Amino acid sequence: MPLSYKLDCFESLTSFDISSYLNLISLPNELKNLISLNIFNTIKCSSLRPFPNKVNNLIGLTIID
């Protein structure tokens, strides 16, 4: 399940179970305004790669596995 590329205005993205995104490789570059990201249960999300360089405003990242 891919994330939408029309997320320009997001300031906070929270996923309580990101394991449903089995094919998620990275977050879209359009998330340049993202300031907070919380991920719970990444066990099944082994394809997740580093975040795009354009996510310059990210000030909070929480991963609980």
C-alpha positions, 0 to 999 in steps of 0.5 A, a space after each residue: 500500500 503506497 503512501 499518497 504523493 499529495 501530502 505537501 501540507 502534512 505537519 505530522 504523520 503517525 502510523 501505529 502499525 506500519 507493517 501494513 505498508 509491506 512495499 514501502 521503500 521510502 517516504 515521498 519527497 513531497 513530505 517536506 513539511 513533516 515535523 513528527 513521525 511515529 512508527 510502531 511495529 516495524 518488524 514486517 517493514 524491512 524494505 523501509 529505507 532512509 527518509 528523503 533529504 528534503 524532509 529538512 523540518 523533521 524534529 521528532 522521530 519515534 520508532 517502537 518495535 
